[in-house]
Amino acid sequence: MLRLAIAQLKPRKGAYSENLARLGEVFQSIRESTEPPDLLVLPETSLTGYFVEGGVRELARTAEQLFEDLSALHRSTGAPPLDIALGFYELWETRLHNSALVASLGGAHAGIRHVHRKIFLPTYGVFDEERFVEPGDTVSAFAATWGRGAVIICEDAWHSLVPTIAALDGAQLILIVSASPARGLAPATPEDGALVRPSSLVRWEKTAQGIAAEHGVYVALAQLVGFEGGKGFPGGSLVVGPAGDVLARAPLFEEHLLQVTLDLDEIPRVRAEFPLLSDLKSRLPHLLDDLARRQDGRAGPRSPARSTPRRSVLPPQPARFATGDPLAIDPELTRRWLVEFLRDEIIRRRGFARGVLALSGGVDSAVVAYLATEALGADKLTALRLPHRSSSPDSLLHAQLVIDRLGIRAETIELSSAMDGLTSALPDPPDATRLGNIASRMRMVVLFDRSAALGALPIGTGNKTERLFGYFTWHADDTPPVNPLGDLYKTQVLALARHLEVPEAIIAKPPTADLVEGQTDESDLGISYAKADTILHWLLSGYSAEKIVPLGFSAAEVGLVRQRLDSTHWKRKLPTVAVLSGTAINEFYLRPVDY
């Protein structure tokens, strides 16, 4: 029997010593336990955070240095002897790696058991690992007092050959240490049952189950938890039995010590019933020999494969074009995700106890007020009503509805006199567009000033549709440092608003920036949010206009959205700086926002 524990922790970015001390708290709890684990598993990069970019060089340790730090910490807590597996950034033979250490702490068998260096380095989407670390090139099992195990890191598990090699090398338990950001808000399917999880976690669970069932091994998936620069690590660590059954799951978005006892005698029983690994072991040499022969045959100068250039093609039109809503979200999962994001980003990472936002009377700022109230508490949130003489009276009334409903603090600051003072000093009177931009920037002046006065972090309220369309005033609406709605389309914000029970008068009214009298968003944009959001979704997914038009849109509508998207990239970037050196900020000198 093997007593296994997974410590699902929230590291603070770049704070190795602080995170190591927090691991000491886990050791302390193990010392006080009546049934301490034999093996403790921590996630990928669990002592430094994952998205550290150029900080890898500062944070990397040799395996020997890490073992000494862990051993000293373990001794200081008086915890009983145990094995530990955890991910870390490693300096090995002058090279940097994303690695995992397996070591025995305390007792007669103390020492380093194994080091695995991540083989498959994701360098796509939000990932850029190959820029900062080098890949490993081996995978093997290791011996322990309790049996034989293997450890692999995150994307290694997505390539089925890696766990196969580990199992063929005798692993009874495969440890997957991972720092995989959550993606996907789709509603749960019937096969998910009552579980509400990000879509990426559903896929992770199926992957772990497949590895376990194919090889007749136990699989333990240790997932990082917390937020780094807006990317949320959801936790949800789990343990799967050799028949593919989930034995235990950790909760979402919170630290947890998941403990489970594994009966290693189950492995031969399951393998006798399903001898898949035995079949593979007997046939693999023949398959590899045949593959080698085929590769040798293709290597000749007359090989047809060499004469046909590879082409990059768009994926075929997926079935989901025809059925279902691609923008459908699970609103309860979305609520919890964003509340945890605000709590983590404002309080834990930035050290603020309070928040402040501009409450316009529209649905976006209302939704943020609801989320921030839950995250911080009503007494820790201040809403600013910032009208000027062209503002609609309904905006003030609807903002007050939210203030009364939530019981949050509020201030009303009239901007007309400040705007008059500025516009009267200009060499020419501004037109309506310029006046709207002045009003928008004036709102941010007030927001940031009240932030300084109240000791409260400004919270943004812009949605994804506005950001992609560039439908905001540069260095104004999109300025606050934290924004929970920036990756939700307008229609998704409306769905979340209904779930949060935002007053119907706010949800039902035509969206407006309320900068020019009588103006509405959809009249300015020339298309409804419902159509724009769907077109944007498919454009961002890589599909051409020719593929999107047959879904029920005109070529003019798709062209309008495409033109708005392509012409406003500059508004979503920091100012362009001439690169003159090898240390240019955000080009060569790379540090994440929360480092």
KEVO-826619 format. One record per residue (C-alpha): x, y negated, z negated; residue in three letters. Coordinates in nm, 2 decimals. Layout:
BEGIN
((X,Y,Z),'ALA')
...
This chain:
BEGIN
((0.00,0.00,0.00),'MET')
((0.13,-0.35,0.09),'LEU')
((0.00,-0.66,-0.09),'ARG')
((0.01,-0.94,0.17),'LEU')
((-0.05,-1.31,0.11),'ALA')
((-0.07,-1.59,0.37),'ILE')
((-0.01,-1.94,0.25),'ALA')
((-0.20,-2.17,0.47),'GLN')
((-0.03,-2.50,0.39),'LEU')
((-0.04,-2.87,0.51),'LYS')
((0.32,-2.99,0.55),'PRO')
((0.39,-3.36,0.56),'ARG')
((0.57,-3.45,0.88),'LYS')
((0.95,-3.45,0.85),'GLY')
((0.94,-3.42,0.47),'ALA')
((1.14,-3.10,0.43),'TYR')
((1.23,-3.14,0.06),'SER')
((0.87,-3.24,-0.03),'GLU')
((0.72,-2.94,0.16),'ASN')
((0.98,-2.71,0.00),'LEU')
((0.87,-2.83,-0.35),'ALA')
((0.50,-2.76,-0.26),'ARG')
((0.61,-2.40,-0.17),'LEU')
((0.74,-2.39,-0.52),'GLY')
((0.38,-2.43,-0.64),'GLU')
((0.29,-2.12,-0.44),'VAL')
((0.57,-1.93,-0.61),'PHE')
((0.44,-2.05,-0.94),'GLN')
((0.09,-1.92,-0.87),'SER')
((0.24,-1.59,-0.77),'ILE')
((0.44,-1.57,-1.10),'ARG')
((0.11,-1.62,-1.29),'GLU')
((-0.08,-1.36,-1.07),'SER')
((-0.17,-1.02,-1.22),'THR')
((-0.12,-0.86,-0.87),'GLU')
((0.16,-1.06,-0.70),'PRO')
((0.21,-1.00,-0.33),'PRO')
((0.49,-0.79,-0.18),'ASP')
((0.50,-1.02,0.12),'LEU')
((0.43,-1.39,0.16),'LEU')
((0.38,-1.53,0.51),'VAL')
((0.38,-1.90,0.60),'LEU')
((0.30,-2.05,0.94),'PRO')
((0.52,-2.19,1.22),'GLU')
((0.74,-2.49,1.12),'THR')
((0.57,-2.48,0.78),'SER')
((0.84,-2.69,0.60),'LEU')
((0.86,-2.97,0.85),'THR')
((0.55,-3.00,1.06),'GLY')
((0.54,-2.90,1.43),'TYR')
((0.52,-3.21,1.65),'PHE')
((0.84,-3.37,1.54),'VAL')
((0.99,-3.42,1.89),'GLU')
((1.33,-3.58,1.87),'GLY')
((1.33,-3.52,1.49),'GLY')
((1.41,-3.15,1.55),'VAL')
((1.78,-3.24,1.54),'ARG')
((1.74,-3.40,1.19),'GLU')
((1.53,-3.12,1.05),'LEU')
((1.70,-2.80,1.18),'ALA')
((1.86,-2.57,0.93),'ARG')
((2.07,-2.26,0.97),'THR')
((1.90,-1.94,0.85),'ALA')
((2.16,-1.92,0.58),'GLU')
((2.08,-2.27,0.45),'GLN')
((1.71,-2.20,0.45),'LEU')
((1.76,-1.87,0.26),'PHE')
((1.97,-2.05,0.00),'GLU')
((1.70,-2.32,-0.05),'ASP')
((1.43,-2.06,-0.08),'LEU')
((1.63,-1.84,-0.32),'SER')
((1.71,-2.14,-0.55),'ALA')
((1.34,-2.24,-0.54),'LEU')
((1.23,-1.89,-0.61),'HIS')
((1.47,-1.85,-0.91),'ARG')
((1.36,-2.18,-1.05),'SER')
((0.99,-2.07,-1.07),'THR')
((1.06,-1.73,-1.22),'GLY')
((0.84,-1.56,-0.96),'ALA')
((0.89,-1.18,-0.92),'PRO')
((1.09,-1.05,-0.62),'PRO')
((0.90,-1.07,-0.29),'LEU')
((0.96,-1.08,0.08),'ASP')
((0.89,-1.40,0.27),'ILE')
((0.83,-1.48,0.64),'ALA')
((0.81,-1.84,0.76),'LEU')
((0.87,-2.05,1.07),'GLY')
((1.14,-2.32,1.08),'PHE')
((1.35,-2.53,1.32),'TYR')
((1.68,-2.35,1.33),'GLU')
((2.04,-2.45,1.42),'LEU')
((2.21,-2.13,1.55),'TRP')
((2.55,-2.12,1.71),'GLU')
((2.52,-2.50,1.80),'THR')
((2.18,-2.45,1.96),'ARG')
((1.83,-2.55,1.84),'LEU')
((1.55,-2.30,1.82),'HIS')
((1.19,-2.26,1.69),'ASN')
((1.25,-1.96,1.47),'SER')
((1.11,-1.74,1.20),'ALA')
((1.30,-1.61,0.90),'LEU')
((1.22,-1.29,0.71),'VAL')
((1.40,-1.26,0.38),'ALA')
((1.39,-1.08,0.05),'SER')
((1.39,-1.32,-0.25),'LEU')
((1.51,-1.19,-0.59),'GLY')
((1.59,-0.84,-0.70),'GLY')
((1.85,-0.59,-0.58),'ALA')
((1.75,-0.62,-0.21),'HIS')
((1.78,-1.00,-0.18),'ALA')
((1.90,-1.13,0.15),'GLY')
((1.81,-1.22,0.51),'ILE')
((1.62,-0.93,0.67),'ARG')
((1.56,-1.08,1.02),'HIS')
((1.54,-1.39,1.23),'VAL')
((1.32,-1.42,1.54),'HIS')
((1.37,-1.70,1.79),'ARG')
((1.06,-1.80,1.98),'LYS')
((1.08,-1.67,2.34),'ILE')
((0.80,-1.84,2.51),'PHE')
((0.81,-2.22,2.46),'LEU')
((0.49,-2.40,2.57),'PRO')
((0.57,-2.71,2.78),'THR')
((0.23,-2.81,2.91),'TYR')
((-0.07,-3.00,2.78),'GLY')
((0.01,-3.14,2.44),'VAL')
((0.32,-2.92,2.41),'PHE')
((0.68,-3.02,2.50),'ASP')
((0.89,-2.76,2.32),'GLU')
((1.14,-2.69,2.59),'GLU')
((1.26,-3.05,2.58),'ARG')
((1.37,-3.01,2.22),'PHE')
((1.45,-2.64,2.15),'VAL')
((1.59,-2.34,2.35),'GLU')
((1.42,-2.01,2.40),'PRO')
((1.52,-1.68,2.23),'GLY')
((1.55,-1.37,2.44),'ASP')
((1.49,-1.07,2.21),'THR')
((1.22,-0.92,2.00),'VAL')
((1.27,-0.64,1.75),'SER')
((1.12,-0.49,1.44),'ALA')
((1.29,-0.51,1.10),'PHE')
((1.31,-0.28,0.80),'ALA')
((1.17,-0.36,0.46),'ALA')
((1.11,-0.18,0.13),'THR')
((0.74,-0.14,0.22),'TRP')
((0.79,-0.02,0.58),'GLY')
((0.87,-0.17,0.92),'ARG')
((0.75,-0.50,1.05),'GLY')
((0.80,-0.76,1.32),'ALA')
((0.75,-1.14,1.34),'VAL')
((0.67,-1.34,1.65),'ILE')
((0.58,-1.70,1.70),'ILE')
((0.26,-1.85,1.84),'CYS')
((0.28,-1.83,2.22),'GLU')
((0.49,-1.51,2.20),'ASP')
((0.16,-1.34,2.11),'ALA')
((-0.01,-1.45,2.43),'TRP')
((0.23,-1.24,2.63),'HIS')
((0.13,-0.88,2.57),'SER')
((0.47,-0.74,2.64),'LEU')
((0.62,-0.91,2.32),'VAL')
((0.40,-0.73,2.06),'PRO')
((0.42,-0.41,2.27),'THR')
((0.80,-0.41,2.23),'ILE')
((0.77,-0.48,1.86),'ALA')
((0.53,-0.19,1.82),'ALA')
((0.74,0.04,2.03),'LEU')
((1.03,-0.05,1.80),'ASP')
((0.83,0.09,1.51),'GLY')
((0.65,-0.21,1.36),'ALA')
((0.36,-0.12,1.14),'GLN')
((0.27,-0.49,1.08),'LEU')
((0.31,-0.77,1.33),'ILE')
((0.33,-1.12,1.18),'LEU')
((0.23,-1.41,1.40),'ILE')
((0.33,-1.74,1.26),'VAL')
((0.16,-2.02,1.45),'SER')
((0.10,-2.40,1.47),'ALA')
((-0.17,-2.40,1.72),'SER')
((-0.38,-2.72,1.75),'PRO')
((-0.75,-2.67,1.76),'ALA')
((-0.93,-2.73,2.09),'ARG')
((-1.29,-2.69,2.19),'GLY')
((-1.63,-2.79,2.03),'LEU')
((-1.85,-2.56,2.22),'ALA')
((-2.15,-2.42,2.03),'PRO')
((-2.10,-2.07,1.89),'ALA')
((-2.21,-1.78,2.11),'THR')
((-2.43,-1.49,1.98),'PRO')
((-2.12,-1.27,1.95),'GLU')
((-1.97,-1.52,1.71),'ASP')
((-2.25,-1.47,1.47),'GLY')
((-2.27,-1.73,1.20),'ALA')
((-1.91,-1.83,1.23),'LEU')
((-1.86,-2.19,1.34),'VAL')
((-1.50,-2.24,1.47),'ARG')
((-1.31,-2.43,1.74),'PRO')
((-1.30,-2.24,2.06),'SER')
((-0.93,-2.19,2.04),'SER')
((-0.97,-2.00,1.71),'LEU')
((-1.22,-1.77,1.87),'VAL')
((-0.96,-1.68,2.14),'ARG')
((-0.69,-1.64,1.87),'TRP')
((-0.90,-1.39,1.68),'GLU')
((-0.97,-1.19,2.00),'LYS')
((-0.60,-1.19,2.08),'THR')
((-0.50,-1.06,1.73),'ALA')
((-0.77,-0.79,1.75),'GLN')
((-0.65,-0.68,2.09),'GLY')
((-0.28,-0.66,1.97),'ILE')
((-0.39,-0.46,1.67),'ALA')
((-0.62,-0.22,1.85),'ALA')
((-0.39,-0.15,2.14),'GLU')
((-0.09,-0.07,1.93),'HIS')
((-0.25,0.07,1.61),'GLY')
((-0.08,-0.19,1.39),'VAL')
((-0.18,-0.44,1.13),'TYR')
((-0.17,-0.80,1.25),'VAL')
((-0.14,-1.11,1.02),'ALA')
((-0.19,-1.45,1.18),'LEU')
((-0.07,-1.74,0.97),'ALA')
((-0.20,-2.07,1.10),'GLN')
((-0.09,-2.42,1.01),'LEU')
((-0.35,-2.66,0.87),'VAL')
((-0.38,-3.04,0.87),'GLY')
((-0.34,-3.31,1.13),'PHE')
((-0.04,-3.45,1.32),'GLU')
((-0.10,-3.76,1.53),'GLY')
((-0.46,-3.67,1.57),'GLY')
((-0.40,-3.31,1.67),'LYS')
((-0.58,-3.09,1.42),'GLY')
((-0.44,-2.76,1.30),'PHE')
((-0.75,-2.57,1.18),'PRO')
((-0.62,-2.30,0.96),'GLY')
((-0.84,-2.00,0.99),'GLY')
((-0.56,-1.76,0.92),'SER')
((-0.66,-1.39,0.94),'LEU')
((-0.56,-1.03,0.89),'VAL')
((-0.67,-0.76,1.14),'VAL')
((-0.66,-0.38,1.08),'GLY')
((-0.51,-0.12,1.31),'PRO')
((-0.85,-0.04,1.46),'ALA')
((-0.90,-0.41,1.55),'GLY')
((-1.13,-0.50,1.26),'ASP')
((-1.10,-0.83,1.09),'VAL')
((-1.01,-0.77,0.72),'LEU')
((-0.99,-1.12,0.59),'ALA')
((-1.02,-1.48,0.71),'ARG')
((-0.90,-1.81,0.56),'ALA')
((-1.12,-2.12,0.56),'PRO')
((-1.10,-2.40,0.82),'LEU')
((-0.92,-2.73,0.76),'PHE')
((-0.81,-2.66,0.41),'GLU')
((-0.51,-2.52,0.22),'GLU')
((-0.57,-2.16,0.10),'HIS')
((-0.38,-1.85,-0.02),'LEU')
((-0.53,-1.56,0.16),'LEU')
((-0.46,-1.22,-0.01),'GLN')
((-0.53,-0.87,0.11),'VAL')
((-0.40,-0.52,0.04),'THR')
((-0.30,-0.32,0.35),'LEU')
((-0.31,0.06,0.35),'ASP')
((-0.03,0.16,0.58),'LEU')
((-0.14,0.52,0.58),'ASP')
((-0.43,0.40,0.80),'GLU')
((-0.19,0.36,1.09),'ILE')
((-0.12,0.73,1.17),'PRO')
((-0.49,0.81,1.12),'ARG')
((-0.60,0.54,1.38),'VAL')
((-0.32,0.63,1.62),'ARG')
((-0.43,0.99,1.61),'ALA')
((-0.78,0.89,1.71),'GLU')
((-0.66,0.63,1.97),'PHE')
((-0.32,0.74,2.09),'PRO')
((-0.27,0.43,2.31),'LEU')
((0.08,0.35,2.19),'LEU')
((0.19,0.71,2.23),'SER')
((0.06,0.71,2.59),'ASP')
((0.23,0.38,2.66),'LEU')
((0.56,0.51,2.52),'LYS')
((0.56,0.82,2.74),'SER')
((0.46,0.63,3.06),'ARG')
((0.65,0.30,3.02),'LEU')
((0.99,0.43,3.14),'PRO')
((0.82,0.55,3.47),'HIS')
((0.64,0.22,3.51),'LEU')
((0.96,0.02,3.45),'LEU')
((1.15,0.23,3.70),'ASP')
((0.88,0.18,3.96),'ASP')
((0.87,-0.19,3.89),'LEU')
((1.25,-0.21,3.93),'ALA')
((1.23,-0.02,4.26),'ARG')
((0.97,-0.26,4.39),'ARG')
((1.17,-0.56,4.29),'GLN')
((1.48,-0.42,4.46),'ASP')
((1.27,-0.36,4.78),'GLY')
((1.16,-0.72,4.78),'ARG')
((1.51,-0.85,4.74),'ALA')
((1.61,-0.79,5.10),'GLY')
((1.64,-1.07,5.35),'PRO')
((1.34,-0.95,5.55),'ARG')
((1.10,-0.94,5.26),'SER')
((0.76,-1.09,5.36),'PRO')
((0.72,-1.24,5.01),'ALA')
((1.02,-1.46,5.08),'ARG')
((0.89,-1.59,5.40),'SER')
((0.56,-1.72,5.26),'THR')
((0.60,-2.04,5.06),'PRO')
((0.40,-2.06,4.73),'ARG')
((0.12,-2.31,4.73),'ARG')
((-0.04,-2.47,4.44),'SER')
((-0.42,-2.44,4.47),'VAL')
((-0.71,-2.56,4.25),'LEU')
((-0.89,-2.28,4.06),'PRO')
((-1.21,-2.15,4.23),'PRO')
((-1.54,-2.31,4.14),'GLN')
((-1.62,-2.15,3.80),'PRO')
((-1.95,-1.99,3.71),'ALA')
((-2.01,-2.25,3.44),'ARG')
((-2.07,-2.51,3.71),'PHE')
((-2.40,-2.35,3.77),'ALA')
((-2.53,-2.28,3.42),'THR')
((-2.50,-2.45,3.08),'GLY')
((-2.39,-2.80,2.97),'ASP')
((-2.01,-2.83,2.98),'PRO')
((-2.03,-3.12,2.73),'LEU')
((-2.24,-2.94,2.47),'ALA')
((-2.08,-2.95,2.13),'ILE')
((-2.14,-2.78,1.80),'ASP')
((-2.23,-3.10,1.60),'PRO')
((-2.17,-2.95,1.26),'GLU')
((-1.82,-2.83,1.35),'LEU')
((-1.76,-3.18,1.51),'THR')
((-1.87,-3.35,1.19),'ARG')
((-1.65,-3.14,0.97),'ARG')
((-1.35,-3.17,1.20),'TRP')
((-1.37,-3.55,1.22),'LEU')
((-1.43,-3.60,0.85),'VAL')
((-1.12,-3.39,0.77),'GLU')
((-0.93,-3.59,1.03),'PHE')
((-1.02,-3.92,0.87),'LEU')
((-0.95,-3.80,0.52),'ARG')
((-0.61,-3.65,0.62),'ASP')
((-0.50,-3.94,0.85),'GLU')
((-0.61,-4.23,0.62),'ILE')
((-0.54,-4.10,0.27),'ILE')
((-0.28,-3.83,0.31),'ARG')
((-0.06,-3.94,0.60),'ARG')
((-0.10,-4.32,0.58),'ARG')
((-0.14,-4.36,0.21),'GLY')
((-0.46,-4.58,0.21),'PHE')
((-0.75,-4.53,-0.02),'ALA')
((-0.99,-4.76,0.17),'ARG')
((-1.11,-4.81,0.52),'GLY')
((-1.27,-5.10,0.71),'VAL')
((-1.45,-5.11,1.04),'LEU')
((-1.65,-5.35,1.25),'ALA')
((-2.01,-5.24,1.24),'LEU')
((-2.18,-5.37,1.56),'SER')
((-2.52,-5.22,1.53),'GLY')
((-2.45,-4.97,1.81),'GLY')
((-2.43,-4.60,1.79),'VAL')
((-2.05,-4.56,1.80),'ASP')
((-1.97,-4.77,1.50),'SER')
((-2.27,-4.63,1.32),'ALA')
((-2.14,-4.27,1.37),'VAL')
((-1.80,-4.37,1.25),'VAL')
((-1.95,-4.54,0.94),'ALA')
((-2.13,-4.21,0.86),'TYR')
((-1.81,-4.00,0.90),'LEU')
((-1.59,-4.25,0.71),'ALA')
((-1.84,-4.27,0.42),'THR')
((-1.82,-3.89,0.38),'GLU')
((-1.44,-3.89,0.42),'ALA')
((-1.36,-4.18,0.18),'LEU')
((-1.67,-4.24,-0.03),'GLY')
((-1.92,-4.53,0.00),'ALA')
((-1.73,-4.75,-0.24),'ASP')
((-1.41,-4.71,-0.04),'LYS')
((-1.55,-4.83,0.30),'LEU')
((-1.62,-5.19,0.40),'THR')
((-1.83,-5.27,0.71),'ALA')
((-1.79,-5.61,0.88),'LEU')
((-2.07,-5.77,1.07),'ARG')
((-1.91,-6.01,1.32),'LEU')
((-2.18,-6.20,1.51),'PRO')
((-2.15,-6.51,1.73),'HIS')
((-2.43,-6.72,1.87),'ARG')
((-2.48,-6.50,2.18),'SER')
((-2.52,-6.19,1.97),'SER')
((-2.85,-6.01,1.97),'SER')
((-3.04,-6.04,1.64),'PRO')
((-3.11,-5.67,1.67),'ASP')
((-2.73,-5.60,1.62),'SER')
((-2.74,-5.76,1.28),'LEU')
((-3.05,-5.57,1.18),'LEU')
((-2.93,-5.24,1.30),'HIS')
((-2.60,-5.28,1.13),'ALA')
((-2.78,-5.36,0.81),'GLN')
((-2.99,-5.04,0.85),'LEU')
((-2.66,-4.84,0.84),'VAL')
((-2.53,-5.04,0.55),'ILE')
((-2.84,-4.98,0.34),'ASP')
((-2.87,-4.61,0.44),'ARG')
((-2.51,-4.54,0.34),'LEU')
((-2.47,-4.78,0.05),'GLY')
((-2.14,-4.91,0.17),'ILE')
((-1.98,-5.25,0.10),'ARG')
((-2.04,-5.51,0.37),'ALA')
((-1.93,-5.86,0.48),'GLU')
((-2.08,-6.09,0.75),'THR')
((-1.84,-6.33,0.91),'ILE')
((-1.98,-6.56,1.18),'GLU')
((-1.73,-6.62,1.47),'LEU')
((-1.90,-6.90,1.66),'SER')
((-1.71,-7.19,1.50),'SER')
((-1.37,-7.01,1.53),'ALA')
((-1.44,-6.94,1.90),'MET')
((-1.55,-7.30,1.96),'ASP')
((-1.23,-7.43,1.81),'GLY')
((-1.02,-7.21,2.04),'LEU')
((-1.22,-7.26,2.36),'THR')
((-1.23,-7.64,2.31),'SER')
((-0.85,-7.64,2.31),'ALA')
((-0.82,-7.45,2.64),'LEU')
((-0.74,-7.66,2.96),'PRO')
((-1.06,-7.53,3.13),'ASP')
((-1.39,-7.39,2.98),'PRO')
((-1.39,-7.00,2.99),'PRO')
((-1.65,-6.82,3.20),'ASP')
((-1.87,-6.54,3.05),'ALA')
((-1.61,-6.27,3.10),'THR')
((-1.33,-6.47,2.94),'ARG')
((-1.56,-6.57,2.66),'LEU')
((-1.64,-6.20,2.60),'GLY')
((-1.27,-6.11,2.58),'ASN')
((-1.21,-6.39,2.34),'ILE')
((-1.50,-6.27,2.12),'ALA')
((-1.37,-5.91,2.13),'SER')
((-1.01,-6.02,2.03),'ARG')
((-1.15,-6.25,1.76),'MET')
((-1.33,-5.95,1.61),'ARG')
((-0.99,-5.77,1.59),'MET')
((-0.82,-6.08,1.43),'VAL')
((-1.09,-6.07,1.16),'VAL')
((-1.07,-5.69,1.12),'LEU')
((-0.70,-5.68,1.07),'PHE')
((-0.70,-5.98,0.84),'ASP')
((-0.97,-5.82,0.62),'ARG')
((-0.76,-5.50,0.63),'SER')
((-0.47,-5.69,0.48),'ALA')
((-0.69,-5.86,0.22),'ALA')
((-0.87,-5.54,0.11),'LEU')
((-0.58,-5.30,0.14),'GLY')
((-0.80,-5.10,0.38),'ALA')
((-0.70,-4.92,0.71),'LEU')
((-0.88,-5.04,1.02),'PRO')
((-1.09,-4.76,1.18),'ILE')
((-1.17,-4.77,1.55),'GLY')
((-1.50,-4.69,1.71),'THR')
((-1.44,-4.65,2.09),'GLY')
((-1.56,-4.34,2.26),'ASN')
((-1.38,-4.14,2.54),'LYS')
((-1.60,-4.26,2.82),'THR')
((-1.52,-4.62,2.75),'GLU')
((-1.15,-4.54,2.72),'ARG')
((-1.14,-4.35,3.05),'LEU')
((-1.33,-4.63,3.23),'PHE')
((-1.11,-4.90,3.07),'GLY')
((-1.44,-5.05,2.95),'TYR')
((-1.29,-5.23,2.66),'PHE')
((-1.08,-5.55,2.60),'THR')
((-0.71,-5.47,2.60),'TRP')
((-0.54,-5.53,2.26),'HIS')
((-0.89,-5.56,2.10),'ALA')
((-1.15,-5.28,2.09),'ASP')
((-0.88,-5.00,2.12),'ASP')
((-0.64,-5.15,1.87),'THR')
((-0.72,-4.99,1.53),'PRO')
((-0.47,-4.72,1.44),'PRO')
((-0.72,-4.45,1.37),'VAL')
((-1.01,-4.35,1.59),'ASN')
((-1.23,-4.04,1.53),'PRO')
((-1.44,-4.08,1.85),'LEU')
((-1.17,-4.14,2.11),'GLY')
((-1.20,-3.78,2.24),'ASP')
((-1.58,-3.76,2.25),'LEU')
((-1.78,-3.87,2.55),'TYR')
((-2.07,-4.11,2.49),'LYS')
((-2.33,-3.84,2.54),'THR')
((-2.14,-3.62,2.28),'GLN')
((-2.14,-3.92,2.04),'VAL')
((-2.52,-3.94,2.08),'LEU')
((-2.55,-3.57,2.00),'ALA')
((-2.34,-3.61,1.69),'LEU')
((-2.55,-3.92,1.59),'ALA')
((-2.87,-3.72,1.60),'ARG')
((-2.71,-3.45,1.38),'HIS')
((-2.59,-3.71,1.13),'LEU')
((-2.95,-3.86,1.13),'GLU')
((-2.84,-4.21,1.24),'VAL')
((-3.15,-4.43,1.26),'PRO')
((-3.34,-4.36,1.59),'GLU')
((-3.36,-4.73,1.67),'ALA')
((-2.98,-4.74,1.70),'ILE')
((-2.97,-4.41,1.91),'ILE')
((-3.25,-4.50,2.15),'ALA')
((-3.15,-4.86,2.24),'LYS')
((-2.94,-4.93,2.56),'PRO')
((-2.57,-4.93,2.47),'PRO')
((-2.41,-5.28,2.49),'THR')
((-2.09,-5.45,2.39),'ALA')
((-2.30,-5.74,2.28),'ASP')
((-2.05,-5.99,2.42),'LEU')
((-2.28,-6.15,2.68),'VAL')
((-2.65,-6.21,2.63),'GLU')
((-2.86,-5.94,2.81),'GLY')
((-2.56,-5.73,2.91),'GLN')
((-2.57,-5.35,2.89),'THR')
((-2.29,-5.09,2.94),'ASP')
((-2.47,-4.89,3.21),'GLU')
((-2.55,-5.20,3.42),'SER')
((-2.19,-5.31,3.40),'ASP')
((-2.06,-4.97,3.49),'LEU')
((-2.31,-4.91,3.77),'GLY')
((-2.38,-4.55,3.65),'ILE')
((-2.55,-4.38,3.36),'SER')
((-2.34,-4.23,3.08),'TYR')
((-2.50,-3.89,3.14),'ALA')
((-2.37,-3.88,3.50),'LYS')
((-2.04,-4.05,3.42),'ALA')
((-1.95,-3.81,3.14),'ASP')
((-2.01,-3.50,3.35),'THR')
((-1.81,-3.64,3.64),'ILE')
((-1.53,-3.74,3.42),'LEU')
((-1.52,-3.40,3.26),'HIS')
((-1.47,-3.22,3.59),'TRP')
((-1.22,-3.47,3.72),'LEU')
((-1.01,-3.43,3.40),'LEU')
((-1.04,-3.06,3.44),'SER')
((-0.86,-3.08,3.77),'GLY')
((-1.15,-3.05,4.02),'TYR')
((-1.17,-3.26,4.34),'SER')
((-1.46,-3.48,4.44),'ALA')
((-1.55,-3.23,4.71),'GLU')
((-1.61,-2.97,4.43),'LYS')
((-1.81,-3.21,4.21),'ILE')
((-2.05,-3.36,4.46),'VAL')
((-2.25,-3.04,4.51),'PRO')
((-2.33,-3.03,4.14),'LEU')
((-2.60,-3.30,4.19),'GLY')
((-2.40,-3.62,4.23),'PHE')
((-2.36,-3.85,4.53),'SER')
((-2.02,-3.91,4.68),'ALA')
((-2.06,-4.28,4.59),'ALA')
((-2.11,-4.19,4.22),'GLU')
((-1.81,-3.96,4.21),'VAL')
((-1.60,-4.22,4.40),'GLY')
((-1.71,-4.50,4.15),'LEU')
((-1.60,-4.28,3.85),'VAL')
((-1.28,-4.18,4.02),'ARG')
((-1.19,-4.54,4.10),'GLN')
((-1.26,-4.66,3.75),'ARG')
((-1.05,-4.38,3.61),'LEU')
((-0.75,-4.43,3.84),'ASP')
((-0.74,-4.81,3.81),'SER')
((-0.73,-4.83,3.43),'THR')
((-0.44,-4.61,3.32),'HIS')
((-0.25,-4.92,3.22),'TRP')
((-0.51,-5.00,2.95),'LYS')
((-0.45,-4.67,2.78),'ARG')
((-0.07,-4.72,2.75),'LYS')
((0.17,-4.94,2.54),'LEU')
((0.33,-5.23,2.73),'PRO')
((0.57,-5.12,3.01),'THR')
((0.93,-5.19,2.89),'VAL')
((1.23,-5.19,3.13),'ALA')
((1.45,-4.89,3.05),'VAL')
((1.81,-5.01,3.03),'LEU')
((1.98,-4.76,2.79),'SER')
((1.99,-4.40,2.68),'GLY')
((1.81,-4.49,2.36),'THR')
((1.50,-4.66,2.50),'ALA')
((1.21,-4.63,2.25),'ILE')
((0.95,-4.37,2.35),'ASN')
((1.16,-4.26,2.64),'GLU')
((1.48,-4.12,2.48),'PHE')
((1.43,-4.21,2.12),'TYR')
((1.12,-3.99,2.06),'LEU')
((0.95,-3.99,1.72),'ARG')
((0.58,-3.91,1.67),'PRO')
((0.35,-4.17,1.53),'VAL')
((0.33,-4.00,1.19),'ASP')
((0.69,-3.90,1.16),'TYR')
